[in-house]
Amino acid sequence: MRILFDQGTPVPLRLHLAAHDVQTAFELGWSALQNGELIVAAEAAGFQVFVTTDRNLKYQQNLRDRKISLVVILSASWPRIQAVVPEILAAVLRAEPGGYREINVPKAGKRSMSGL
């Protein structure tokens, strides 16, 4: 599966997705693209999943006819995200075109996933 990481997505997460082709917006020279442009570019490049920490994305974009699935991690803190890596992996594996999943990242170390 082809996965694109947005700017705020912690790069160490890619180690947990080693079975997939993971690239970052920065690596592709797409850092200056806004969310809508970035999603269009990702779809055109054949990405199937867009992983981001931008919780406002669902209010900014219409995902109905999209080919790409969005996985939104509700924190950019890598130490906190590590506790929910299994939930992130599950969301990626369940990704469907036009899909949207939010991964809650509790402060107290509890695991929780919404949007499934």
Jmol script that loads the backbone (N, CA, C; Angstrom):
load data "model"
ATOM      1  N   MET A   1       0.844  -1.167   0.000  1.00  0.00           N
ATOM      2  CA  MET A   1       0.000   0.000   0.000  1.00  0.00           C
ATOM      3  C   MET A   1       0.898   1.242   0.000  1.00  0.00           C
ATOM      4  N   ARG A   2       0.491   2.256  -0.743  1.00  0.00           N
ATOM      5  CA  ARG A   2       1.243   3.517  -0.778  1.00  0.00           C
ATOM      6  C   ARG A   2       0.645   4.474   0.236  1.00  0.00           C
ATOM      7  N   ILE A   3       1.501   4.980   1.124  1.00  0.00           N
ATOM      8  CA  ILE A   3       1.074   5.840   2.225  1.00  0.00           C
ATOM      9  C   ILE A   3       1.867   7.138   2.181  1.00  0.00           C
ATOM     10  N   LEU A   4       1.138   8.256   2.322  1.00  0.00           N
ATOM     11  CA  LEU A   4       1.779   9.565   2.372  1.00  0.00           C
ATOM     12  C   LEU A   4       1.631  10.149   3.759  1.00  0.00           C
ATOM     13  N   PHE A   5       2.746  10.597   4.338  1.00  0.00           N
ATOM     14  CA  PHE A   5       2.737  11.292   5.619  1.00  0.00           C
ATOM     15  C   PHE A   5       2.699  12.795   5.377  1.00  0.00           C
ATOM     16  N   ASP A   6       1.810  13.479   6.053  1.00  0.00           N
ATOM     17  CA  ASP A   6       1.729  14.927   6.031  1.00  0.00           C
ATOM     18  C   ASP A   6       2.876  15.497   6.872  1.00  0.00           C
ATOM     19  N   GLN A   7       3.035  16.810   6.840  1.00  0.00           N
ATOM     20  CA  GLN A   7       4.120  17.490   7.548  1.00  0.00           C
ATOM     21  C   GLN A   7       4.222  17.155   9.036  1.00  0.00           C
ATOM     22  N   GLY A   8       3.101  17.106   9.745  1.00  0.00           N
ATOM     23  CA  GLY A   8       3.157  16.916  11.193  1.00  0.00           C
ATOM     24  C   GLY A   8       3.222  15.472  11.650  1.00  0.00           C
ATOM     25  N   THR A   9       3.154  14.542  10.731  1.00  0.00           N
ATOM     26  CA  THR A   9       3.164  13.121  11.097  1.00  0.00           C
ATOM     27  C   THR A   9       4.582  12.705  11.480  1.00  0.00           C
ATOM     28  N   PRO A  10       4.771  12.184  12.689  1.00  0.00           N
ATOM     29  CA  PRO A  10       6.119  11.791  13.120  1.00  0.00           C
ATOM     30  C   PRO A  10       6.716  10.702  12.213  1.00  0.00           C
ATOM     31  N   VAL A  11       7.864  10.987  11.651  1.00  0.00           N
ATOM     32  CA  VAL A  11       8.513  10.075  10.721  1.00  0.00           C
ATOM     33  C   VAL A  11       8.838   8.710  11.336  1.00  0.00           C
ATOM     34  N   PRO A  12       9.166   8.605  12.637  1.00  0.00           N
ATOM     35  CA  PRO A  12       9.443   7.273  13.191  1.00  0.00           C
ATOM     36  C   PRO A  12       8.277   6.285  13.038  1.00  0.00           C
ATOM     37  N   LEU A  13       7.076   6.784  12.815  1.00  0.00           N
ATOM     38  CA  LEU A  13       5.924   5.895  12.596  1.00  0.00           C
ATOM     39  C   LEU A  13       6.142   5.025  11.364  1.00  0.00           C
ATOM     40  N   ARG A  14       6.910   5.495  10.420  1.00  0.00           N
ATOM     41  CA  ARG A  14       7.125   4.735   9.184  1.00  0.00           C
ATOM     42  C   ARG A  14       7.797   3.388   9.469  1.00  0.00           C
ATOM     43  N   LEU A  15       8.579   3.285  10.535  1.00  0.00           N
ATOM     44  CA  LEU A  15       9.219   2.010  10.880  1.00  0.00           C
ATOM     45  C   LEU A  15       8.185   0.932  11.189  1.00  0.00           C
ATOM     46  N   HIS A  16       7.028   1.335  11.669  1.00  0.00           N
ATOM     47  CA  HIS A  16       5.958   0.393  11.991  1.00  0.00           C
ATOM     48  C   HIS A  16       5.120   0.041  10.765  1.00  0.00           C
ATOM     49  N   LEU A  17       5.376   0.726   9.669  1.00  0.00           N
ATOM     50  CA  LEU A  17       4.657   0.490   8.414  1.00  0.00           C
ATOM     51  C   LEU A  17       5.624  -0.015   7.343  1.00  0.00           C
ATOM     52  N   ALA A  18       6.640  -0.744   7.773  1.00  0.00           N
ATOM     53  CA  ALA A  18       7.716  -1.180   6.876  1.00  0.00           C
ATOM     54  C   ALA A  18       7.217  -2.053   5.728  1.00  0.00           C
ATOM     55  N   ALA A  19       6.089  -2.695   5.883  1.00  0.00           N
ATOM     56  CA  ALA A  19       5.546  -3.546   4.812  1.00  0.00           C
ATOM     57  C   ALA A  19       4.916  -2.716   3.700  1.00  0.00           C
ATOM     58  N   HIS A  20       4.834  -1.410   3.902  1.00  0.00           N
ATOM     59  CA  HIS A  20       4.182  -0.520   2.940  1.00  0.00           C
ATOM     60  C   HIS A  20       5.189   0.471   2.363  1.00  0.00           C
ATOM     61  N   ASP A  21       4.799   1.114   1.266  1.00  0.00           N
ATOM     62  CA  ASP A  21       5.609   2.165   0.645  1.00  0.00           C
ATOM     63  C   ASP A  21       5.192   3.486   1.276  1.00  0.00           C
ATOM     64  N   VAL A  22       6.017   3.999   2.190  1.00  0.00           N
ATOM     65  CA  VAL A  22       5.701   5.229   2.922  1.00  0.00           C
ATOM     66  C   VAL A  22       6.641   6.336   2.469  1.00  0.00           C
ATOM     67  N   GLN A  23       6.042   7.479   2.113  1.00  0.00           N
ATOM     68  CA  GLN A  23       6.817   8.656   1.756  1.00  0.00           C
ATOM     69  C   GLN A  23       6.234   9.849   2.490  1.00  0.00           C
ATOM     70  N   THR A  24       7.028  10.892   2.617  1.00  0.00           N
ATOM     71  CA  THR A  24       6.543  12.098   3.275  1.00  0.00           C
ATOM     72  C   THR A  24       6.344  13.207   2.242  1.00  0.00           C
ATOM     73  N   ALA A  25       5.467  14.141   2.578  1.00  0.00           N
ATOM     74  CA  ALA A  25       5.248  15.294   1.705  1.00  0.00           C
ATOM     75  C   ALA A  25       6.568  16.038   1.500  1.00  0.00           C
ATOM     76  N   PHE A  26       7.368  16.131   2.544  1.00  0.00           N
ATOM     77  CA  PHE A  26       8.661  16.806   2.446  1.00  0.00           C
ATOM     78  C   PHE A  26       9.572  16.124   1.429  1.00  0.00           C
ATOM     79  N   GLU A  27       9.670  14.793   1.508  1.00  0.00           N
ATOM     80  CA  GLU A  27      10.535  14.046   0.597  1.00  0.00           C
ATOM     81  C   GLU A  27      10.149  14.258  -0.871  1.00  0.00           C
ATOM     82  N   LEU A  28       8.868  14.431  -1.104  1.00  0.00           N
ATOM     83  CA  LEU A  28       8.372  14.595  -2.467  1.00  0.00           C
ATOM     84  C   LEU A  28       8.402  16.050  -2.946  1.00  0.00           C
ATOM     85  N   GLY A  29       8.842  16.958  -2.072  1.00  0.00           N
ATOM     86  CA  GLY A  29       8.877  18.367  -2.437  1.00  0.00           C
ATOM     87  C   GLY A  29       7.500  19.018  -2.414  1.00  0.00           C
ATOM     88  N   TRP A  30       6.582  18.434  -1.649  1.00  0.00           N
ATOM     89  CA  TRP A  30       5.200  18.912  -1.593  1.00  0.00           C
ATOM     90  C   TRP A  30       4.918  19.713  -0.322  1.00  0.00           C
ATOM     91  N   SER A  31       5.942  20.164   0.361  1.00  0.00           N
ATOM     92  CA  SER A  31       5.764  20.877   1.629  1.00  0.00           C
ATOM     93  C   SER A  31       4.935  22.148   1.499  1.00  0.00           C
ATOM     94  N   ALA A  32       4.992  22.807   0.361  1.00  0.00           N
ATOM     95  CA  ALA A  32       4.282  24.074   0.187  1.00  0.00           C
ATOM     96  C   ALA A  32       2.827  23.884  -0.231  1.00  0.00           C
ATOM     97  N   LEU A  33       2.437  22.651  -0.558  1.00  0.00           N
ATOM     98  CA  LEU A  33       1.058  22.411  -0.993  1.00  0.00           C
ATOM     99  C   LEU A  33       0.097  22.499   0.183  1.00  0.00           C
ATOM    100  N   GLN A  34      -1.034  23.128  -0.045  1.00  0.00           N
ATOM    101  CA  GLN A  34      -2.102  23.184   0.965  1.00  0.00           C
ATOM    102  C   GLN A  34      -2.838  21.845   0.958  1.00  0.00           C
ATOM    103  N   ASN A  35      -3.670  21.599   1.970  1.00  0.00           N
ATOM    104  CA  ASN A  35      -4.311  20.297   2.121  1.00  0.00           C
ATOM    105  C   ASN A  35      -5.032  19.797   0.875  1.00  0.00           C
ATOM    106  N   GLY A  36      -5.882  20.633   0.271  1.00  0.00           N
ATOM    107  CA  GLY A  36      -6.613  20.198  -0.914  1.00  0.00           C
ATOM    108  C   GLY A  36      -5.684  19.842  -2.056  1.00  0.00           C
ATOM    109  N   GLU A  37      -4.689  20.689  -2.287  1.00  0.00           N
ATOM    110  CA  GLU A  37      -3.713  20.433  -3.342  1.00  0.00           C
ATOM    111  C   GLU A  37      -2.896  19.185  -3.039  1.00  0.00           C
ATOM    112  N   LEU A  38      -2.564  19.005  -1.783  1.00  0.00           N
ATOM    113  CA  LEU A  38      -1.769  17.853  -1.372  1.00  0.00           C
ATOM    114  C   LEU A  38      -2.542  16.551  -1.578  1.00  0.00           C
ATOM    115  N   ILE A  39      -3.803  16.555  -1.243  1.00  0.00           N
ATOM    116  CA  ILE A  39      -4.631  15.357  -1.443  1.00  0.00           C
ATOM    117  C   ILE A  39      -4.764  15.036  -2.930  1.00  0.00           C
ATOM    118  N   VAL A  40      -4.977  16.052  -3.756  1.00  0.00           N
ATOM    119  CA  VAL A  40      -5.080  15.842  -5.205  1.00  0.00           C
ATOM    120  C   VAL A  40      -3.768  15.276  -5.752  1.00  0.00           C
ATOM    121  N   ALA A  41      -2.642  15.839  -5.329  1.00  0.00           N
ATOM    122  CA  ALA A  41      -1.331  15.362  -5.776  1.00  0.00           C
ATOM    123  C   ALA A  41      -1.093  13.922  -5.321  1.00  0.00           C
ATOM    124  N   ALA A  42      -1.486  13.621  -4.094  1.00  0.00           N
ATOM    125  CA  ALA A  42      -1.310  12.264  -3.559  1.00  0.00           C
ATOM    126  C   ALA A  42      -2.134  11.256  -4.344  1.00  0.00           C
ATOM    127  N   GLU A  43      -3.362  11.612  -4.652  1.00  0.00           N
ATOM    128  CA  GLU A  43      -4.208  10.710  -5.442  1.00  0.00           C
ATOM    129  C   GLU A  43      -3.623  10.498  -6.832  1.00  0.00           C
ATOM    130  N   ALA A  44      -3.170  11.581  -7.460  1.00  0.00           N
ATOM    131  CA  ALA A  44      -2.593  11.486  -8.804  1.00  0.00           C
ATOM    132  C   ALA A  44      -1.336  10.616  -8.809  1.00  0.00           C
ATOM    133  N   ALA A  45      -0.604  10.612  -7.697  1.00  0.00           N
ATOM    134  CA  ALA A  45       0.626   9.820  -7.589  1.00  0.00           C
ATOM    135  C   ALA A  45       0.350   8.378  -7.155  1.00  0.00           C
ATOM    136  N   GLY A  46      -0.908   8.053  -6.924  1.00  0.00           N
ATOM    137  CA  GLY A  46      -1.269   6.674  -6.588  1.00  0.00           C
ATOM    138  C   GLY A  46      -1.224   6.315  -5.118  1.00  0.00           C
ATOM    139  N   PHE A  47      -1.170   7.323  -4.240  1.00  0.00           N
ATOM    140  CA  PHE A  47      -1.202   7.027  -2.810  1.00  0.00           C
ATOM    141  C   PHE A  47      -2.608   6.578  -2.429  1.00  0.00           C
ATOM    142  N   GLN A  48      -2.681   5.616  -1.531  1.00  0.00           N
ATOM    143  CA  GLN A  48      -3.966   5.084  -1.093  1.00  0.00           C
ATOM    144  C   GLN A  48      -4.374   5.610   0.277  1.00  0.00           C
ATOM    145  N   VAL A  49      -3.381   5.995   1.085  1.00  0.00           N
ATOM    146  CA  VAL A  49      -3.652   6.465   2.441  1.00  0.00           C
ATOM    147  C   VAL A  49      -2.838   7.728   2.706  1.00  0.00           C
ATOM    148  N   PHE A  50      -3.488   8.698   3.338  1.00  0.00           N
ATOM    149  CA  PHE A  50      -2.848   9.950   3.729  1.00  0.00           C
ATOM    150  C   PHE A  50      -2.915  10.015   5.250  1.00  0.00           C
ATOM    151  N   VAL A  51      -1.760   9.998   5.910  1.00  0.00           N
ATOM    152  CA  VAL A  51      -1.690  10.043   7.365  1.00  0.00           C
ATOM    153  C   VAL A  51      -1.303  11.459   7.778  1.00  0.00           C
ATOM    154  N   THR A  52      -2.116  12.052   8.640  1.00  0.00           N
ATOM    155  CA  THR A  52      -1.918  13.438   9.033  1.00  0.00           C
ATOM    156  C   THR A  52      -2.248  13.627  10.508  1.00  0.00           C
ATOM    157  N   THR A  53      -1.792  14.727  11.058  1.00  0.00           N
ATOM    158  CA  THR A  53      -2.181  15.113  12.420  1.00  0.00           C
ATOM    159  C   THR A  53      -3.075  16.346  12.373  1.00  0.00           C
ATOM    160  N   ASP A  54      -3.504  16.734  11.184  1.00  0.00           N
ATOM    161  CA  ASP A  54      -4.345  17.913  10.998  1.00  0.00           C
ATOM    162  C   ASP A  54      -5.803  17.563  11.276  1.00  0.00           C
ATOM    163  N   ARG A  55      -6.248  17.860  12.489  1.00  0.00           N
ATOM    164  CA  ARG A  55      -7.600  17.493  12.892  1.00  0.00           C
ATOM    165  C   ARG A  55      -8.675  18.348  12.220  1.00  0.00           C
ATOM    166  N   ASN A  56      -8.303  19.435  11.563  1.00  0.00           N
ATOM    167  CA  ASN A  56      -9.272  20.288  10.870  1.00  0.00           C
ATOM    168  C   ASN A  56      -9.556  19.827   9.448  1.00  0.00           C
ATOM    169  N   LEU A  57      -8.827  18.837   8.986  1.00  0.00           N
ATOM    170  CA  LEU A  57      -8.947  18.392   7.606  1.00  0.00           C
ATOM    171  C   LEU A  57     -10.367  17.958   7.249  1.00  0.00           C
ATOM    172  N   LYS A  58     -11.047  17.293   8.171  1.00  0.00           N
ATOM    173  CA  LYS A  58     -12.396  16.811   7.855  1.00  0.00           C
ATOM    174  C   LYS A  58     -13.380  17.959   7.645  1.00  0.00           C
ATOM    175  N   TYR A  59     -13.082  19.123   8.180  1.00  0.00           N
ATOM    176  CA  TYR A  59     -13.948  20.280   7.990  1.00  0.00           C
ATOM    177  C   TYR A  59     -13.585  21.058   6.724  1.00  0.00           C
ATOM    178  N   GLN A  60     -12.380  20.823   6.212  1.00  0.00           N
ATOM    179  CA  GLN A  60     -11.875  21.588   5.071  1.00  0.00           C
ATOM    180  C   GLN A  60     -12.045  20.875   3.739  1.00  0.00           C
ATOM    181  N   GLN A  61     -12.201  19.550   3.777  1.00  0.00           N
ATOM    182  CA  GLN A  61     -12.205  18.780   2.536  1.00  0.00           C
ATOM    183  C   GLN A  61     -13.451  17.909   2.418  1.00  0.00           C
ATOM    184  N   ASN A  62     -13.971  17.806   1.198  1.00  0.00           N
ATOM    185  CA  ASN A  62     -15.054  16.876   0.907  1.00  0.00           C
ATOM    186  C   ASN A  62     -14.399  15.566   0.473  1.00  0.00           C
ATOM    187  N   LEU A  63     -14.609  14.526   1.230  1.00  0.00           N
ATOM    188  CA  LEU A  63     -13.943  13.255   0.957  1.00  0.00           C
ATOM    189  C   LEU A  63     -14.815  12.273   0.181  1.00  0.00           C
ATOM    190  N   ARG A  64     -16.038  12.653  -0.102  1.00  0.00           N
ATOM    191  CA  ARG A  64     -17.010  11.733  -0.697  1.00  0.00           C
ATOM    192  C   ARG A  64     -16.495  11.015  -1.942  1.00  0.00           C
ATOM    193  N   ASP A  65     -15.941  11.719  -2.891  1.00  0.00           N
ATOM    194  CA  ASP A  65     -15.522  11.104  -4.151  1.00  0.00           C
ATOM    195  C   ASP A  65     -14.010  10.903  -4.255  1.00  0.00           C
ATOM    196  N   ARG A  66     -13.349  10.891  -3.140  1.00  0.00           N
ATOM    197  CA  ARG A  66     -11.898  10.735  -3.126  1.00  0.00           C
ATOM    198  C   ARG A  66     -11.503   9.272  -3.299  1.00  0.00           C
ATOM    199  N   LYS A  67     -10.315   9.071  -3.888  1.00  0.00           N
ATOM    200  CA  LYS A  67      -9.736   7.738  -4.026  1.00  0.00           C
ATOM    201  C   LYS A  67      -8.889   7.388  -2.806  1.00  0.00           C
ATOM    202  N   ILE A  68      -8.434   8.422  -2.120  1.00  0.00           N
ATOM    203  CA  ILE A  68      -7.516   8.246  -1.000  1.00  0.00           C
ATOM    204  C   ILE A  68      -8.295   8.161   0.316  1.00  0.00           C
ATOM    205  N   SER A  69      -7.732   7.466   1.266  1.00  0.00           N
ATOM    206  CA  SER A  69      -8.317   7.359   2.606  1.00  0.00           C
ATOM    207  C   SER A  69      -7.472   8.186   3.562  1.00  0.00           C
ATOM    208  N   LEU A  70      -8.126   8.856   4.503  1.00  0.00           N
ATOM    209  CA  LEU A  70      -7.412   9.688   5.475  1.00  0.00           C
ATOM    210  C   LEU A  70      -7.389   9.015   6.841  1.00  0.00           C
ATOM    211  N   VAL A  71      -6.215   9.000   7.447  1.00  0.00           N
ATOM    212  CA  VAL A  71      -6.038   8.550   8.818  1.00  0.00           C
ATOM    213  C   VAL A  71      -5.501   9.756   9.578  1.00  0.00           C
ATOM    214  N   VAL A  72      -6.297  10.254  10.513  1.00  0.00           N
ATOM    215  CA  VAL A  72      -5.943  11.453  11.262  1.00  0.00           C
ATOM    216  C   VAL A  72      -5.562  11.062  12.681  1.00  0.00           C
ATOM    217  N   ILE A  73      -4.324  11.320  13.050  1.00  0.00           N
ATOM    218  CA  ILE A  73      -3.836  11.038  14.391  1.00  0.00           C
ATOM    219  C   ILE A  73      -4.017  12.315  15.204  1.00  0.00           C
ATOM    220  N   LEU A  74      -4.745  12.231  16.298  1.00  0.00           N
ATOM    221  CA  LEU A  74      -5.122  13.415  17.056  1.00  0.00           C
ATOM    222  C   LEU A  74      -4.045  13.884  18.040  1.00  0.00           C
ATOM    223  N   SER A  75      -2.801  13.771  17.614  1.00  0.00           N
ATOM    224  CA  SER A  75      -1.654  14.279  18.357  1.00  0.00           C
ATOM    225  C   SER A  75      -0.456  14.235  17.417  1.00  0.00           C
ATOM    226  N   ALA A  76       0.501  15.109  17.630  1.00  0.00           N
ATOM    227  CA  ALA A  76       1.748  15.065  16.866  1.00  0.00           C
ATOM    228  C   ALA A  76       2.907  14.615  17.751  1.00  0.00           C
ATOM    229  N   SER A  77       2.596  14.227  18.978  1.00  0.00           N
ATOM    230  CA  SER A  77       3.622  13.838  19.942  1.00  0.00           C
ATOM    231  C   SER A  77       4.006  12.366  19.756  1.00  0.00           C
ATOM    232  N   TRP A  78       5.210  12.132  19.244  1.00  0.00           N
ATOM    233  CA  TRP A  78       5.646  10.758  19.012  1.00  0.00           C
ATOM    234  C   TRP A  78       5.626   9.906  20.284  1.00  0.00           C
ATOM    235  N   PRO A  79       6.075  10.386  21.428  1.00  0.00           N
ATOM    236  CA  PRO A  79       6.004   9.551  22.630  1.00  0.00           C
ATOM    237  C   PRO A  79       4.571   9.096  22.945  1.00  0.00           C
ATOM    238  N   ARG A  80       3.597   9.960  22.740  1.00  0.00           N
ATOM    239  CA  ARG A  80       2.194   9.597  22.989  1.00  0.00           C
ATOM    240  C   ARG A  80       1.641   8.705  21.879  1.00  0.00           C
ATOM    241  N   ILE A  81       2.034   8.960  20.639  1.00  0.00           N
ATOM    242  CA  ILE A  81       1.537   8.181  19.499  1.00  0.00           C
ATOM    243  C   ILE A  81       1.984   6.729  19.598  1.00  0.00           C
ATOM    244  N   GLN A  82       3.163   6.496  20.153  1.00  0.00           N
ATOM    245  CA  GLN A  82       3.680   5.127  20.240  1.00  0.00           C
ATOM    246  C   GLN A  82       2.699   4.176  20.940  1.00  0.00           C
ATOM    247  N   ALA A  83       1.924   4.705  21.868  1.00  0.00           N
ATOM    248  CA  ALA A  83       0.966   3.870  22.601  1.00  0.00           C
ATOM    249  C   ALA A  83      -0.193   3.394  21.738  1.00  0.00           C
ATOM    250  N   VAL A  84      -0.437   4.069  20.615  1.00  0.00           N
ATOM    251  CA  VAL A  84      -1.579   3.704  19.778  1.00  0.00           C
ATOM    252  C   VAL A  84      -1.158   3.216  18.385  1.00  0.00           C
ATOM    253  N   VAL A  85       0.081   2.836  18.231  1.00  0.00           N
ATOM    254  CA  VAL A  85       0.548   2.330  16.941  1.00  0.00           C
ATOM    255  C   VAL A  85      -0.323   1.169  16.442  1.00  0.00           C
ATOM    256  N   PRO A  86      -0.736   0.211  17.282  1.00  0.00           N
ATOM    257  CA  PRO A  86      -1.600  -0.862  16.772  1.00  0.00           C
ATOM    258  C   PRO A  86      -2.913  -0.337  16.172  1.00  0.00           C
ATOM    259  N   GLU A  87      -3.473   0.705  16.761  1.00  0.00           N
ATOM    260  CA  GLU A  87      -4.698   1.288  16.230  1.00  0.00           C
ATOM    261  C   GLU A  87      -4.453   1.982  14.891  1.00  0.00           C
ATOM    262  N   ILE A  88      -3.301   2.613  14.765  1.00  0.00           N
ATOM    263  CA  ILE A  88      -2.949   3.260  13.501  1.00  0.00           C
ATOM    264  C   ILE A  88      -2.782   2.206  12.412  1.00  0.00           C
ATOM    265  N   LEU A  89      -2.079   1.128  12.723  1.00  0.00           N
ATOM    266  CA  LEU A  89      -1.888   0.046  11.755  1.00  0.00           C
ATOM    267  C   LEU A  89      -3.229  -0.541  11.328  1.00  0.00           C
ATOM    268  N   ALA A  90      -4.127  -0.747  12.270  1.00  0.00           N
ATOM    269  CA  ALA A  90      -5.463  -1.278  11.952  1.00  0.00           C
ATOM    270  C   ALA A  90      -6.220  -0.329  11.033  1.00  0.00           C
ATOM    271  N   ALA A  91      -6.136   0.966  11.292  1.00  0.00           N
ATOM    272  CA  ALA A  91      -6.818   1.956  10.456  1.00  0.00           C
ATOM    273  C   ALA A  91      -6.247   1.955   9.038  1.00  0.00           C
ATOM    274  N   VAL A  92      -4.945   1.831   8.916  1.00  0.00           N
ATOM    275  CA  VAL A  92      -4.309   1.783   7.597  1.00  0.00           C
ATOM    276  C   VAL A  92      -4.759   0.539   6.841  1.00  0.00           C
ATOM    277  N   LEU A  93      -4.773  -0.591   7.521  1.00  0.00           N
ATOM    278  CA  LEU A  93      -5.171  -1.842   6.866  1.00  0.00           C
ATOM    279  C   LEU A  93      -6.640  -1.848   6.450  1.00  0.00           C
ATOM    280  N   ARG A  94      -7.473  -1.110   7.160  1.00  0.00           N
ATOM    281  CA  ARG A  94      -8.906  -1.038   6.843  1.00  0.00           C
ATOM    282  C   ARG A  94      -9.244   0.110   5.893  1.00  0.00           C
ATOM    283  N   ALA A  95      -8.248   0.829   5.447  1.00  0.00           N
ATOM    284  CA  ALA A  95      -8.472   2.013   4.613  1.00  0.00           C
ATOM    285  C   ALA A  95      -9.228   1.656   3.343  1.00  0.00           C
ATOM    286  N   GLU A  96     -10.205   2.494   3.038  1.00  0.00           N
ATOM    287  CA  GLU A  96     -10.994   2.354   1.818  1.00  0.00           C
ATOM    288  C   GLU A  96     -11.037   3.704   1.116  1.00  0.00           C
ATOM    289  N   PRO A  97     -11.200   3.720  -0.198  1.00  0.00           N
ATOM    290  CA  PRO A  97     -11.279   4.997  -0.913  1.00  0.00           C
ATOM    291  C   PRO A  97     -12.331   5.922  -0.290  1.00  0.00           C
ATOM    292  N   GLY A  98     -11.938   7.153  -0.042  1.00  0.00           N
ATOM    293  CA  GLY A  98     -12.846   8.123   0.552  1.00  0.00           C
ATOM    294  C   GLY A  98     -13.053   7.939   2.044  1.00  0.00           C
ATOM    295  N   GLY A  99     -12.328   6.997   2.642  1.00  0.00           N
ATOM    296  CA  GLY A  99     -12.483   6.705   4.065  1.00  0.00           C
ATOM    297  C   GLY A  99     -11.837   7.750   4.947  1.00  0.00           C
ATOM    298  N   TYR A 100     -12.285   7.760   6.190  1.00  0.00           N
ATOM    299  CA  TYR A 100     -11.767   8.708   7.178  1.00  0.00           C
ATOM    300  C   TYR A 100     -11.749   8.027   8.530  1.00  0.00           C
ATOM    301  N   ARG A 101     -10.603   8.033   9.180  1.00  0.00           N
ATOM    302  CA  ARG A 101     -10.459   7.466  10.522  1.00  0.00           C
ATOM    303  C   ARG A 101      -9.708   8.462  11.392  1.00  0.00           C
ATOM    304  N   GLU A 102     -10.176   8.616  12.621  1.00  0.00           N
ATOM    305  CA  GLU A 102      -9.461   9.426  13.605  1.00  0.00           C
ATOM    306  C   GLU A 102      -8.916   8.489  14.668  1.00  0.00           C
ATOM    307  N   ILE A 103      -7.676   8.710  15.035  1.00  0.00           N
ATOM    308  CA  ILE A 103      -7.029   7.916  16.077  1.00  0.00           C
ATOM    309  C   ILE A 103      -6.848   8.824  17.291  1.00  0.00           C
ATOM    310  N   ASN A 104      -7.580   8.523  18.346  1.00  0.00           N
ATOM    311  CA  ASN A 104      -7.418   9.270  19.594  1.00  0.00           C
ATOM    312  C   ASN A 104      -6.095   8.885  20.239  1.00  0.00           C
ATOM    313  N   VAL A 105      -5.421   9.862  20.796  1.00  0.00           N
ATOM    314  CA  VAL A 105      -4.146   9.626  21.463  1.00  0.00           C
ATOM    315  C   VAL A 105      -4.290  10.154  22.883  1.00  0.00           C
ATOM    316  N   PRO A 106      -4.733   9.287  23.797  1.00  0.00           N
ATOM    317  CA  PRO A 106      -4.967   9.718  25.177  1.00  0.00           C
ATOM    318  C   PRO A 106      -3.685  10.148  25.880  1.00  0.00           C
ATOM    319  N   LYS A 107      -3.850  11.074  26.795  1.00  0.00           N
ATOM    320  CA  LYS A 107      -2.705  11.560  27.573  1.00  0.00           C
ATOM    321  C   LYS A 107      -2.281  10.576  28.656  1.00  0.00           C
ATOM    322  N   ALA A 108      -3.225   9.772  29.145  1.00  0.00           N
ATOM    323  CA  ALA A 108      -2.959   8.886  30.269  1.00  0.00           C
ATOM    324  C   ALA A 108      -2.519   7.487  29.834  1.00  0.00           C
ATOM    325  N   GLY A 109      -2.189   7.304  28.553  1.00  0.00           N
ATOM    326  CA  GLY A 109      -1.715   6.010  28.103  1.00  0.00           C
ATOM    327  C   GLY A 109      -2.815   5.027  27.755  1.00  0.00           C
ATOM    328  N   LYS A 110      -4.093   5.438  27.787  1.00  0.00           N
ATOM    329  CA  LYS A 110      -5.181   4.567  27.388  1.00  0.00           C
ATOM    330  C   LYS A 110      -5.223   4.512  25.876  1.00  0.00           C
ATOM    331  N   ARG A 111      -5.717   3.402  25.345  1.00  0.00           N
ATOM    332  CA  ARG A 111      -5.837   3.256  23.896  1.00  0.00           C
ATOM    333  C   ARG A 111      -7.272   3.422  23.490  1.00  0.00           C
ATOM    334  N   SER A 112      -7.472   4.151  22.394  1.00  0.00           N
ATOM    335  CA  SER A 112      -8.824   4.393  21.906  1.00  0.00           C
ATOM    336  C   SER A 112      -8.808   4.743  20.439  1.00  0.00           C
ATOM    337  N   MET A 113      -9.795   4.234  19.688  1.00  0.00           N
ATOM    338  CA  MET A 113      -9.898   4.557  18.283  1.00  0.00           C
ATOM    339  C   MET A 113     -11.345   4.885  17.973  1.00  0.00           C
ATOM    340  N   SER A 114     -11.564   5.970  17.223  1.00  0.00           N
ATOM    341  CA  SER A 114     -12.911   6.307  16.812  1.00  0.00           C
ATOM    342  C   SER A 114     -12.990   6.343  15.304  1.00  0.00           C
ATOM    343  N   GLY A 115     -14.189   6.306  14.789  1.00  0.00           N
ATOM    344  CA  GLY A 115     -14.392   6.386  13.364  1.00  0.00           C
ATOM    345  C   GLY A 115     -14.330   5.053  12.653  1.00  0.00           C
ATOM    346  N   LEU A 116     -14.258   3.943  13.385  1.00  0.00           N
ATOM    347  CA  LEU A 116     -14.221   2.637  12.731  1.00  0.00           C
ATOM    348  C   LEU A 116     -15.565   2.058  12.612  1.00  0.00           C
TER     349      LEU A 116
END
end "model"
wireframe off; spacefill off
backbone 0.3
color backbone group
